[in-house]
Amino acid sequence: MATVTSSATRSTRKSTADKASRSQRAVGAALIDPQRRRALIAEAAYFRAERRGFESGHEAEDWLAAEVEVDTALTIGVSPSNNPAVQ
């Protein structure tokens, strides 16, 4: 017998998973000095821009992606500066 899942149920599950993921990143980010976190994000955003050849118009995208990258690294206990994805 096939199980039918409504789009509302899938949406609720995804929303709950997104909230949990954001919450975990927030916990990891809360354990570090805000200025150090900002410096790590700035460094990761710089490396993203560098890989793209510093093409303008992607600054916010680079910053937001770097925030996720750094917060995820902080959550799982990996030093962002040692993360090959940053370099």
C-alpha positions in Angstrom: 0.0 0.0 0.0 1.5 3.3 -1.0 1.8 6.1 1.5 0.5 9.5 0.3 2.2 12.6 1.8 0.5 15.9 1.2 2.5 18.9 0.1 1.6 20.6 3.4 3.2 17.8 5.4 6.4 17.9 3.2 6.5 21.7 3.7 6.1 21.3 7.5 8.9 18.7 7.6 11.2 20.9 5.6 10.4 24.0 7.6 11.1 22.0 10.8 14.4 20.7 9.4 15.4 24.2 8.3 14.7 25.6 11.8 16.7 22.9 13.5 19.6 23.5 11.1 19.6 27.2 11.8 19.3 26.6 15.5 22.4 24.3 15.4 24.4 26.9 13.5 23.3 29.5 16.0 24.5 27.4 18.9 27.9 26.9 17.3 28.2 30.6 16.4 27.2 31.6 19.9 30.3 29.8 21.3 32.7 32.2 19.6 33.5 35.8 20.0 31.3 37.8 17.5 34.3 39.7 16.2 36.2 36.5 15.5 33.2 35.0 13.8 32.9 38.1 11.6 36.6 37.9 10.7 36.2 34.2 9.7 33.1 35.1 7.6 35.0 38.0 5.9 37.9 35.7 5.1 35.7 33.0 3.7 33.7 35.6 1.6 37.0 37.0 0.3 38.2 33.6 -0.9 34.9 33.0 -2.6 35.2 36.3 -4.4 38.8 35.5 -5.3 37.8 32.2 -6.9 35.3 34.1 -9.0 37.8 36.7 -10.1 36.3 39.4 -7.9 33.4 39.9 -10.3 31.2 42.5 -8.8 27.5 42.0 -7.9 28.0 38.8 -5.8 29.1 40.4 -2.5 25.9 39.6 -0.6 25.8 36.0 -2.0 29.4 35.5 -1.0 28.8 36.8 2.5 25.7 34.8 3.1 27.3 31.6 1.8 30.4 32.3 4.0 28.1 32.7 7.0 26.6 29.3 6.5 30.0 27.8 5.9 31.6 29.3 9.0 28.5 28.6 11.2 28.4 25.0 10.0 32.1 24.5 10.7 31.7 26.0 14.2 28.7 23.7 14.8 30.6 20.5 13.9 33.9 21.7 15.5 36.0 22.2 12.4 38.3 25.3 12.2 37.0 27.3 9.2 40.6 28.3 8.4 41.6 24.7 8.0 38.6 23.9 5.8 39.7 23.1 2.2 36.5 24.6 0.9 37.5 28.0 2.2 41.0 27.9 0.7 
